[in-house]
Amino acid sequence: MTTHTAADVEITEGRFSWHAGSTYYRVARPSGGSPDADGSAVPLLAVHGGPGCTHDYLLSLDDLAGQRTVVYYDQLGSGRSTHLPGAPSDFWTVDLFLEELELLLRHLGITEYDLLGQSWGGMLGSEHAVRRPRGLRRLIIADSPASMPQWRAAAVELRNALPGSAGEVIARHEAAGDFTSAEYAAASDVFYAHHVCRISPLPGPVQRTFDLLAEDPTVYHAMNGPSEFMVIGSLREWSVIDRLDRIDVPTLVINGAYDEATDAVVHPFVEFIPQAEWVRFDQSSHMPHWEERNEFMRVVSAFLDRDE
């Protein structure tokens, strides 16, 4: 375990071992001179997307760590955690990642917490919340689908509306099963620039996540598929819609106006979670925590700071 301090935030890094491998975590907490040095605020667990991405692209949430502890981790198969490129596809399950999340909380001795899940992380967070875990106080579902069939339908609509020939190029290569050509990659980049992150060049931590995912896409390919709009992995038919009424904590649902998690895709969370509210960021796509960073942090802080 290593610890270092920068400005008003103290960073601790470590890992824990479990039956499936070793999981890396990073804890950002208020340092001695900051308002929450006594640890009175409930910690926030940040759950990254993918599946198979890394925590790096969520590091803008360090903006919140001057007032509360923020816990990040790299899920099994990604980043600094154990990689298992030889594992069979059916090894990678929602239950595996739920177990990892619960073991992380236990390892860190966290008994009360808020959870922010982004994209796949919000799917995992909703799966966690429907089980009504003891200790979960508030839930934030950011840029996430409640149903992968709805996500797939929205992705096709967004793809077909891309400027120029990008949509046609993507569709043609996918029909041919060709996901490695330069033409397909270039057309996919058009989609990403419109609907994943509209900042150019990408923020360094976001680019780092994409680079690490490209080095080992095992989990992404097994659970999602070869691209954001070609979902042929084990999550293809996943849905939590019929269980959302079991979530019994205040929930904030977030998306962007240009998000691949479109309004229709996130709407079931708003409709069926009893204590849900919804904020859409009008200048953002899939990463409002970067694209409208200051406003995102203001909205999230206000939600987490409520007394009720």
C-alpha positions in Angstrom: 0.0 0.0 0.0 1.3 3.5 -0.9 0.2 6.9 0.2 1.0 10.4 -1.0 -0.6 13.8 -0.6 -1.4 16.5 -3.2 -3.0 19.8 -2.3 -6.0 19.0 -0.1 -6.3 15.3 -1.2 -4.4 12.3 0.2 -4.1 9.3 -2.2 -3.7 5.7 -1.0 -3.2 2.9 -3.4 -3.4 -0.8 -2.6 -4.9 -4.2 -3.7 -6.6 -7.1 -2.2 -6.6 -10.7 -3.2 -9.7 -12.9 -3.6 -10.4 -16.3 -5.3 -10.5 -14.8 -8.8 -7.3 -12.7 -8.6 -6.0 -9.4 -7.3 -8.0 -6.1 -7.4 -6.3 -2.7 -7.4 -7.9 0.2 -5.6 -7.2 3.9 -5.2 -8.6 6.0 -2.3 -8.7 9.8 -2.5 -9.5 11.4 0.9 -9.4 14.9 2.4 -5.9 15.6 3.8 -5.3 17.0 7.3 -6.1 20.6 6.5 -9.3 20.0 4.5 -12.9 20.5 5.7 -13.6 16.8 6.0 -10.3 15.6 7.5 -12.2 14.0 10.3 -14.0 11.7 7.8 -17.5 12.8 8.6 -18.8 12.6 5.0 -20.0 9.2 3.7 -17.4 7.8 1.2 -18.3 7.6 -2.5 -17.5 4.4 -4.4 -16.8 5.1 -8.1 -17.5 2.2 -10.4 -16.1 2.4 -13.9 -17.6 1.3 -17.2 -16.6 -0.9 -20.0 -16.9 -3.6 -19.0 -13.1 -3.8 -19.1 -12.3 -0.1 -18.8 -10.2 1.3 -15.9 -10.8 3.8 -13.2 -8.6 6.4 -14.8 -11.3 8.1 -16.9 -13.2 8.8 -13.7 -10.4 10.7 -12.0 -12.1 14.0 -12.4 -14.1 12.9 -9.4 -11.0 13.8 -7.4 -12.7 17.2 -7.5 -15.0 15.9 -4.8 -12.3 14.4 -2.6 -11.6 17.7 -0.8 -14.9 17.1 1.0 -15.4 13.3 1.0 -13.4 10.1 0.5 -13.7 8.8 -3.1 -12.8 5.1 -3.7 -11.9 3.9 -7.2 -10.9 0.5 -8.3 -10.0 -1.4 -11.5 -12.3 -4.3 -12.0 -10.9 -7.7 -12.5 -9.5 -8.1 -16.0 -8.7 -4.4 -16.4 -6.0 -1.8 -15.6 -3.8 -2.7 -12.6 -5.9 -5.6 -11.5 -5.3 -9.3 -12.5 -5.8 -9.9 -16.2 -7.1 -13.3 -17.4 -7.0 -13.3 -21.2 -7.4 -17.1 -21.2 -10.5 -17.2 -19.2 -13.6 -18.6 -21.0 -16.2 -16.0 -22.0 -18.7 -17.4 -19.5 -16.3 -16.7 -16.6 -17.1 -13.0 -16.9 -20.5 -12.5 -15.2 -22.5 -9.8 -13.4 -22.3 -11.9 -10.3 -18.5 -12.0 -10.5 -18.3 -8.2 -10.5 -20.9 -7.9 -7.8 -18.8 -10.2 -5.6 -15.7 -8.1 -6.3 -17.5 -4.9 -5.3 -18.8 -6.3 -2.1 -15.3 -7.7 -1.2 -13.7 -4.3 -1.8 -16.1 -2.7 0.6 -15.4 -5.4 3.2 -11.6 -5.1 2.7 -11.7 -1.3 3.2 -14.0 -1.6 6.2 -16.7 0.5 4.6 -20.1 0.0 6.2 -21.9 3.1 4.9 -21.4 4.5 1.4 -22.7 6.3 -1.7 -22.1 4.7 -5.1 -21.6 6.4 -8.5 -21.6 4.0 -11.4 -20.8 5.3 -14.9 -22.0 3.4 -18.0 -21.5 -0.3 -17.3 -20.7 0.9 -13.8 -24.2 2.2 -13.4 -25.6 -1.2 -14.7 -23.5 -2.9 -12.0 -24.5 -0.3 -9.4 -28.2 -0.9 -10.2 -27.7 -4.7 -9.9 -26.1 -4.0 -6.5 -28.9 -1.7 -5.4 -31.8 -4.0 -6.3 -30.3 -6.4 -3.7 -30.8 -3.7 -1.0 -27.4 -4.0 0.4 -26.9 -2.8 4.0 -24.9 0.4 4.0 -25.9 1.9 0.6 -27.1 5.4 1.3 -27.4 7.1 -2.1 -27.0 5.9 -5.7 -25.9 7.8 -8.8 -26.4 6.1 -12.2 -24.5 8.1 -14.8 -24.8 7.5 -18.6 -26.1 4.0 -18.2 -28.8 1.8 -19.8 -31.4 0.0 -17.9 -31.8 -2.4 -20.8 -29.2 -3.5 -23.3 -31.8 -4.2 -26.0 -32.8 -0.5 -25.7 -29.2 0.5 -25.7 -28.6 -1.5 -29.0 -31.6 0.1 -30.6 -30.5 3.6 -29.7 -27.0 2.9 -30.9 -28.3 1.9 -34.3 -30.3 5.2 -34.5 -27.3 7.2 -33.5 -25.1 5.4 -35.9 -27.5 5.9 -38.8 -27.6 9.7 -38.0 -23.9 10.2 -38.1 -22.6 12.8 -40.6 -21.3 11.9 -44.0 -20.8 8.2 -44.8 -19.7 7.2 -41.3 -22.9 5.4 -40.4 -22.9 3.5 -43.7 -19.3 2.5 -43.3 -19.9 1.1 -39.8 -23.0 -0.8 -40.9 -21.2 -2.3 -43.9 -18.2 -3.5 -42.0 -20.3 -4.9 -39.2 -22.4 -6.8 -41.7 -19.1 -8.3 -43.1 -17.8 -9.1 -39.6 -14.8 -6.8 -40.2 -14.0 -4.8 -37.0 -10.3 -4.3 -37.6 -10.0 -2.2 -40.8 -8.7 1.3 -40.7 -11.9 2.5 -42.4 -14.1 1.0 -39.7 -11.9 2.5 -37.0 -12.1 5.9 -38.5 -15.9 5.8 -38.8 -16.1 4.5 -35.2 -14.0 7.5 -34.1 -16.7 9.8 -35.6 -19.3 8.1 -33.4 -17.0 8.4 -30.3 -16.4 12.1 -31.0 -20.2 12.8 -31.2 -21.6 10.5 -28.5 -18.8 9.3 -26.1 -16.6 12.4 -25.4 -16.9 15.6 -27.3 -13.6 17.1 -26.0 -10.7 17.1 -28.5 -8.1 16.0 -27.8 -9.4 13.7 -25.1 -8.5 14.4 -21.5 -5.3 12.5 -20.6 -7.0 10.1 -18.1 -9.7 9.2 -20.7 -7.1 8.5 -23.3 -5.2 6.4 -20.8 -8.3 4.3 -20.2 -8.9 3.7 -23.9 -5.2 2.8 -24.4 -5.4 0.3 -21.6 -8.6 -1.2 -22.9 -7.1 -1.6 -26.3 -4.2 -3.5 -24.8 -6.5 -6.1 -23.3 -10.1 -6.0 -24.4 -10.9 -9.5 -23.1 -13.7 -8.5 -20.7 -15.2 -5.9 -23.1 -15.3 -8.4 -26.0 -16.8 -11.2 -23.8 -19.5 -9.1 -22.1 -20.2 -6.3 -24.7 -18.7 -7.2 -28.1 -16.3 -5.6 -30.6 -17.8 -2.0 -30.4 -20.3 0.2 -28.7 -22.9 -0.5 -31.4 -22.2 -4.2 -32.0 -23.3 -5.8 -28.7 -23.0 -9.5 -29.1 -21.5 -10.5 -25.8 -23.2 -11.9 -22.7 -24.8 -8.6 -21.8 -26.7 -8.5 -25.1 -30.1 -9.2 -23.5 -29.4 -7.9 -20.0 -32.1 -5.7 -18.4 -32.8 -4.6 -14.8 -36.1 -2.8 -15.6 -38.4 -5.3 -14.0 -36.4 -5.1 -10.7 -35.9 -1.3 -10.4 -38.8 -0.9 -8.0 -36.6 -2.8 -5.4 -34.1 0.1 -5.2 -35.0 1.8 -2.0 -32.4 4.6 -1.8 -32.5 8.2 -3.2 -31.1 7.9 -6.8 -29.8 10.5 -9.2 -29.9 9.6 -12.9 -27.5 11.5 -15.2 -27.0 11.6 -18.9 -25.9 14.0 -21.6 -27.9 15.5 -24.5 -25.6 13.8 -27.0 -25.1 10.7 -24.9 -25.1 7.2 -26.4 -27.2 6.6 -23.2 -30.1 8.5 -24.8 -33.0 9.9 -22.8 -35.1 6.8 -23.8 -32.3 4.5 -22.6 -32.1 6.1 -19.1 -35.8 6.8 -18.7 -36.7 3.4 -17.1 -34.5 4.3 -14.1 -36.4 7.6 -13.7 -39.8 5.9 -14.1 -39.4 2.9 -12.0 -37.0 3.7 -9.1 -39.3 5.2 -6.4 -36.9 8.0 -5.3 -35.3 8.8 -8.6 -34.5 12.2 -10.1 -32.9 13.0 -13.4 -30.4 15.6 -14.6 -29.4 16.0 -18.2 -26.3 17.9 -19.2 -27.0 19.9 -22.4 -23.5 20.3 -23.6 -22.3 16.7 -22.9 -22.3 13.2 -24.4 -21.3 10.1 -22.4 -18.8 11.9 -20.1 -20.3 15.0 -18.5 -17.9 14.5 -15.6 -15.3 15.9 -18.1 -17.4 17.7 -20.7 -19.3 19.9 -18.1 -17.0 19.1 -15.2 -17.8 22.0 -12.9 -21.5 21.7 -13.2 -21.4 17.9 -12.9 -19.5 18.2 -9.6 -21.9 20.8 -8.3 -24.9 18.6 -9.1 -23.4 15.5 -7.6 -22.1 17.3 -4.5 -25.6 18.9 -3.9 -27.2 15.4 -4.2 -24.7 13.7 -1.9 -24.9 16.5 0.7 -28.6 16.3 1.3 -29.6 15.3 4.8 -32.7 13.3 4.1 
